Amino acid sequence: MSETDVAPFAPEWLALREGADARARAREPVGLIGDRGRVVADLGCGTGSLGRWLAPRLPSPQHWVLFDRDPRLLAMAEHGVPGATTETRRRDLASLRPTDLDGCTLVVASALLDVLTRPAVGALVEAVVGAGCPALFSLTVAGRVELSPADPLDGAVARAFDAHQRRGGLLGPDAVEAARAAFTERGAATRTFASPWRLGPGEGALLAAWLRGWVGAAREQDPDLPADAYLERRLEECSRGALYAIVHHTDLWADPAGDDR
Ligand SMILES: C[S@@+](CC[C@H](N)C(=O)[O-])C[C@H]1O[C@@H](n2cnc3c(N)ncnc32)[C@H](O)[C@@H]1O
């Protein structure tokens, strides 16, 4: 996203979304993990939000291997996974190899796939299948947003935003299908689960920040959109607690040793 109050990977943005992410995450994959969460690789860990949610739901002891390319985020994540030992690895995930996952029993990631290219997702899938670990890629954007009340410009803004997400070969809303196809091609079983953000008056700060980013990206993609007036309308509704949004996401489970294909 662009023109947000906070950049997409800024700790402030990650903190703002952490509560909504926690409420949105699908619960079923936790049951599929079973006792395979002993050594967990968290790809694109940010400040460790997924670990804070998932670690207390898995059996102890656990060790988390935290991957990101941003050293500032890695430093915050290092002490952010409750009840687990951690280590950090600064890596560009586009060139991840199976050996990077040596010793890991589970791979997880959150809000990652949609900001990667098809070759990068291919490399991740190759690494996961090569390591023989099950994987949970959670909270990937699905390219569907529902706003209430509706506005005549909603569709045009959503289309421009999705096009912006696909800029420069990034997968955006095509990421789950691309990853799922790559896993299937390599013989892994996959399942998907809905994990929508449901934002209303209780999430006013997140809703306003998300709106600024969503409309800002759409405006950048299509400068002819009357985006300023639209944003002003939507922010005014938000400020009086009259706006609701469902931002659809998908959680993808993949298991190279699974049989539920
Ligand atoms: C939207 S944030 C999500 C962070 C965290 N998983 C969460 O849910 O709060 C995406 C994260 O992936 C990292 N990232 C994105 N592309 C990457 C790449 N090619 N290599 C390594 N890290 C990457 C970013 O630095 C950022 O921490």
The ligand as an ORCA input file, in Angstrom:
! r2SCAN-3c Opt
* xyz 0 1
  C       2.697     -7.460      6.109
  S       4.151     -7.816      7.012
  C       3.590     -9.135      8.063
  C       4.449     -9.316      9.278
  C       3.980    -10.388     10.265
  N       4.014    -11.708      9.661
  C       2.601    -10.070     10.787
  O       1.658    -10.797     10.475
  O       2.469     -9.059     11.520
  C       5.183     -8.690      5.843
  C       6.536     -9.050      6.420
  O       7.261     -9.806      5.436
  C       8.573     -9.275      5.314
  N       8.990     -9.518      3.915
  C       8.330     -9.154      2.801
  N       8.990     -9.557      1.692
  C      10.100    -10.226      2.147
  C      11.183    -10.881      1.496
  N      11.259    -10.950      0.170
  N      12.140    -11.453      2.275
  C      12.071    -11.388      3.635
  N      11.067    -10.774      4.290
  C      10.085    -10.190      3.564
  C       8.458     -7.805      5.687
  O       9.686     -7.268      6.122
  C       7.395     -7.852      6.786
  O       7.963     -8.069      8.044
*
